[in-house]
Amino acid sequence: MNHVSNIVKATDENSFFRRVVFTGAKSQLVVMSIPPGGNIGMEVHKHVEQSLFIRSGRGEASLDGDLMALEAGSVVVVEPGTEHDIRNTGDVDLKIFTVYAPPNHIDGIVHKTKAEADADEADEAFGQRVA
């Protein structure tokens, strides 16, 4: 099951908090849009590596308490077991595309807002049982 798309266009056009673009056997491609002042939320993936690519906007990464500034072109690679968060520190949406290995969300899931994502117990349970 291969996938080809324009990830820059998909990221730029995405206005939802999280949208799964593709799920393969060993990885997952997701686009995100974080509003000014918003964040992904502090989390730890026990068995998942996550690479986040900042397409546009400004932000801040927290990795086990260490803070790093982010801008367009930044990449953050989060190893399993790392407590992490991404916060939008700018005045426009922070546009991100991210790769999880292995997949961390239910295939095809769309969360329009962070509150919707936080309330999705089935998707959270999916991510917790990834091993």
Phi and psi restraints in degrees (value plus and minus 20) as a CYANA .aco file:
   2 ASN   PHI    -111.7   -71.7
   2 ASN   PSI     147.8   187.8
   3 HIS   PHI    -166.3  -126.3
   3 HIS   PSI     114.6   154.6
   4 VAL   PHI    -154.2  -114.2
   4 VAL   PSI     108.2   148.2
   5 SER   PHI    -179.0  -139.0
   5 SER   PSI     153.4   193.4
   6 ASN   PHI    -115.9   -75.9
   6 ASN   PSI      77.9   117.9
   7 ILE   PHI     -89.2   -49.2
   7 ILE   PSI     -49.4    -9.4
   8 VAL   PHI     -84.5   -44.5
   8 VAL   PSI     -68.4   -28.4
   9 LYS   PHI     -83.0   -43.0
   9 LYS   PSI     -64.7   -24.7
  10 ALA   PHI     -80.9   -40.9
  10 ALA   PSI     -60.6   -20.6
  11 THR   PHI     -88.6   -48.6
  11 THR   PSI     -67.1   -27.1
  12 ASP   PHI     -81.1   -41.1
  12 ASP   PSI     -58.6   -18.6
  13 GLU   PHI    -104.4   -64.4
  13 GLU   PSI     -33.1     6.9
  14 ASN   PHI     -94.9   -54.9
  14 ASN   PSI     108.6   148.6
  15 SER   PHI    -134.2   -94.2
  15 SER   PSI     -18.1    21.9
  16 PHE   PHI    -111.5   -71.5
  16 PHE   PSI     135.0   175.0
  17 PHE   PHI     -75.7   -35.7
  17 PHE   PSI     -69.5   -29.5
  18 ARG   PHI    -167.0  -127.0
  18 ARG   PSI     114.5   154.5
  19 ARG   PHI    -161.8  -121.8
  19 ARG   PSI     100.1   140.1
  20 VAL   PHI     -95.2   -55.2
  20 VAL   PSI     101.9   141.9
  21 VAL   PHI    -109.8   -69.8
  21 VAL   PSI     -60.9   -20.9
  22 PHE   PHI    -175.4  -135.4
  22 PHE   PSI     119.9   159.9
  23 THR   PHI    -146.4  -106.4
  23 THR   PSI     101.1   141.1
  24 GLY   PHI    -126.4   -86.4
  24 GLY   PSI    -193.4  -153.4
  25 ALA   PHI     -87.2   -47.2
  25 ALA   PSI     -51.7   -11.7
  26 LYS   PHI    -147.0  -107.0
  26 LYS   PSI     -19.8    20.2
  27 SER   PHI    -174.0  -134.0
  27 SER   PSI     150.1   190.1
  28 GLN   PHI    -166.8  -126.8
  28 GLN   PSI     118.7   158.7
  29 LEU   PHI    -130.8   -90.8
  29 LEU   PSI     106.9   146.9
  30 VAL   PHI    -154.8  -114.8
  30 VAL   PSI     122.5   162.5
  31 VAL   PHI    -129.9   -89.9
  31 VAL   PSI     127.2   167.2
  32 MET   PHI    -158.5  -118.5
  32 MET   PSI     132.5   172.5
  33 SER   PHI    -156.2  -116.2
  33 SER   PSI      97.6   137.6
  34 ILE   PHI    -129.6   -89.6
  34 ILE   PSI     100.6   140.6
  35 PRO   PHI     -90.2   -50.2
  35 PRO   PSI     141.1   181.1
  36 PRO   PHI     -71.6   -31.6
  36 PRO   PSI     112.4   152.4
  37 GLY   PHI      61.6   101.6
  37 GLY   PSI     -29.9    10.1
  38 GLY   PHI    -106.0   -66.0
  38 GLY   PSI     152.6   192.6
  39 ASN   PHI    -170.9  -130.9
  39 ASN   PSI     148.3   188.3
  40 ILE   PHI     -95.1   -55.1
  40 ILE   PSI     -58.5   -18.5
  41 GLY   PHI      89.9   129.9
  41 GLY   PSI     115.3   155.3
  42 MET   PHI     -80.2   -40.2
  42 MET   PSI     110.4   150.4
  43 GLU   PHI    -172.8  -132.8
  43 GLU   PSI     143.5   183.5
  44 VAL   PHI    -155.9  -115.9
  44 VAL   PSI     107.6   147.6
  45 HIS   PHI    -121.0   -81.0
  45 HIS   PSI      95.2   135.2
  46 LYS   PHI     -85.5   -45.5
  46 LYS   PSI     -57.8   -17.8
  47 HIS   PHI    -148.3  -108.3
  47 HIS   PSI      -8.5    31.5
  48 VAL   PHI    -137.7   -97.7
  48 VAL   PSI     111.8   151.8
  49 GLU   PHI    -113.1   -73.1
  49 GLU   PSI     118.1   158.1
  50 GLN   PHI    -148.0  -108.0
  50 GLN   PSI     109.4   149.4
  51 SER   PHI    -133.6   -93.6
  51 SER   PSI     102.1   142.1
  52 LEU   PHI    -131.8   -91.8
  52 LEU   PSI     108.7   148.7
  53 PHE   PHI    -133.6   -93.6
  53 PHE   PSI     100.4   140.4
  54 ILE   PHI    -106.0   -66.0
  54 ILE   PSI      93.5   133.5
  55 ARG   PHI    -102.8   -62.8
  55 ARG   PSI     -65.4   -25.4
  56 SER   PHI    -177.7  -137.7
  56 SER   PSI     137.7   177.7
  57 GLY   PHI      79.5   119.5
  57 GLY   PSI    -196.7  -156.7
  58 ARG   PHI    -148.1  -108.1
  58 ARG   PSI     126.7   166.7
  59 GLY   PHI    -178.8  -138.8
  59 GLY   PSI    -188.7  -148.7
  60 GLU   PHI    -164.6  -124.6
  60 GLU   PSI     112.2   152.2
  61 ALA   PHI    -121.0   -81.0
  61 ALA   PSI     117.8   157.8
  62 SER   PHI    -134.8   -94.8
  62 SER   PSI      98.1   138.1
  63 LEU   PHI    -143.2  -103.2
  63 LEU   PSI      87.3   127.3
  64 ASP   PHI      30.0    70.0
  64 ASP   PSI      20.6    60.6
  65 GLY   PHI      69.2   109.2
  65 GLY   PSI     -34.0     6.0
  66 ASP   PHI    -103.7   -63.7
  66 ASP   PSI     110.2   150.2
  67 LEU   PHI    -121.9   -81.9
  67 LEU   PSI     115.9   155.9
  68 MET   PHI    -155.1  -115.1
  68 MET   PSI     114.8   154.8
  69 ALA   PHI     -92.2   -52.2
  69 ALA   PSI     124.3   164.3
  70 LEU   PHI    -145.4  -105.4
  70 LEU   PSI     127.2   167.2
  71 GLU   PHI    -167.1  -127.1
  71 GLU   PSI     154.3   194.3
  72 ALA   PHI     -71.8   -31.8
  72 ALA   PSI     110.1   150.1
  73 GLY   PHI      78.6   118.6
  73 GLY   PSI     -34.6     5.4
  74 SER   PHI     -89.9   -49.9
  74 SER   PSI     129.8   169.8
  75 VAL   PHI    -150.7  -110.7
  75 VAL   PSI     121.0   161.0
  76 VAL   PHI    -145.2  -105.2
  76 VAL   PSI     103.7   143.7
  77 VAL   PHI    -130.2   -90.2
  77 VAL   PSI     101.2   141.2
  78 VAL   PHI    -129.7   -89.7
  78 VAL   PSI      95.8   135.8
  79 GLU   PHI     -96.2   -56.2
  79 GLU   PSI     132.1   172.1
  80 PRO   PHI     -73.2   -33.2
  80 PRO   PSI     121.3   161.3
  81 GLY   PHI      68.3   108.3
  81 GLY   PSI     -22.4    17.6
  82 THR   PHI    -109.0   -69.0
  82 THR   PSI     106.2   146.2
  83 GLU   PHI     -94.0   -54.0
  83 GLU   PSI     105.9   145.9
  84 HIS   PHI    -167.4  -127.4
  84 HIS   PSI     137.3   177.3
  85 ASP   PHI    -175.1  -135.1
  85 ASP   PSI     132.4   172.4
  86 ILE   PHI    -144.0  -104.0
  86 ILE   PSI     107.4   147.4
  87 ARG   PHI    -139.8   -99.8
  87 ARG   PSI     119.4   159.4
  88 ASN   PHI    -104.2   -64.2
  88 ASN   PSI      96.3   136.3
  89 THR   PHI    -124.3   -84.3
  89 THR   PSI     -16.6    23.4
  90 GLY   PHI    -118.0   -78.0
  90 GLY   PSI    -188.0  -148.0
  91 ASP   PHI    -132.8   -92.8
  91 ASP   PSI     -10.2    29.8
  92 VAL   PHI    -152.1  -112.1
  92 VAL   PSI     144.7   184.7
  93 ASP   PHI     -76.8   -36.8
  93 ASP   PSI     119.3   159.3
  94 LEU   PHI    -108.4   -68.4
  94 LEU   PSI      96.5   136.5
  95 LYS   PHI    -120.9   -80.9
  95 LYS   PSI     104.8   144.8
  96 ILE   PHI    -153.0  -113.0
  96 ILE   PSI     121.6   161.6
  97 PHE   PHI    -139.3   -99.3
  97 PHE   PSI     123.5   163.5
  98 THR   PHI    -157.7  -117.7
  98 THR   PSI     127.6   167.6
  99 VAL   PHI    -139.3   -99.3
  99 VAL   PSI     105.7   145.7
 100 TYR   PHI    -124.1   -84.1
 100 TYR   PSI     119.9   159.9
 101 ALA   PHI    -160.1  -120.1
 101 ALA   PSI      90.5   130.5
 102 PRO   PHI     -95.2   -55.2
 102 PRO   PSI     158.4   198.4
 103 PRO   PHI     -73.4   -33.4
 103 PRO   PSI     125.0   165.0
 104 ASN   PHI    -140.2  -100.2
 104 ASN   PSI     -27.9    12.1
 105 HIS   PHI    -150.5  -110.5
 105 HIS   PSI     139.3   179.3
 106 ILE   PHI     -82.5   -42.5
 106 ILE   PSI     112.8   152.8
 107 ASP   PHI     -73.6   -33.6
 107 ASP   PSI     110.5   150.5
 108 GLY   PHI      60.3   100.3
 108 GLY   PSI     -18.2    21.8
 109 ILE   PHI     -84.9   -44.9
 109 ILE   PSI     121.7   161.7
 110 VAL   PHI    -148.9  -108.9
 110 VAL   PSI     105.2   145.2
 111 HIS   PHI    -136.4   -96.4
 111 HIS   PSI      93.4   133.4
 112 LYS   PHI     -87.6   -47.6
 112 LYS   PSI     -52.9   -12.9
 113 THR   PHI    -155.2  -115.2
 113 THR   PSI     144.6   184.6
 114 LYS   PHI     -83.9   -43.9
 114 LYS   PSI     -59.4   -19.4
 115 ALA   PHI     -80.1   -40.1
 115 ALA   PSI     -60.6   -20.6
 116 GLU   PHI     -83.7   -43.7
 116 GLU   PSI     -62.3   -22.3
 117 ALA   PHI     -84.5   -44.5
 117 ALA   PSI     -64.3   -24.3
 118 ASP   PHI     -82.5   -42.5
 118 ASP   PSI     -51.6   -11.6
 119 ALA   PHI    -104.1   -64.1
 119 ALA   PSI     -28.9    11.1
 120 ASP   PHI    -103.7   -63.7
 120 ASP   PSI      67.8   107.8
 121 GLU   PHI     -86.1   -46.1
 121 GLU   PSI     -53.1   -13.1
 122 ALA   PHI     -85.8   -45.8
 122 ALA   PSI     -61.7   -21.7
 123 ASP   PHI     -88.9   -48.9
 123 ASP   PSI     -60.2   -20.2
 124 GLU   PHI     -82.2   -42.2
 124 GLU   PSI     -62.8   -22.8
 125 ALA   PHI     -84.0   -44.0
 125 ALA   PSI     -57.8   -17.8
 126 PHE   PHI     -78.4   -38.4
 126 PHE   PSI     -69.1   -29.1
 127 GLY   PHI     -84.3   -44.3
 127 GLY   PSI     -53.0   -13.0
 128 GLN   PHI     -93.7   -53.7
 128 GLN   PSI     -45.4    -5.4
 129 ARG   PHI    -113.7   -73.7
 129 ARG   PSI     -19.8    20.2
 130 VAL   PHI     -84.5   -44.5
 130 VAL   PSI     108.7   148.7
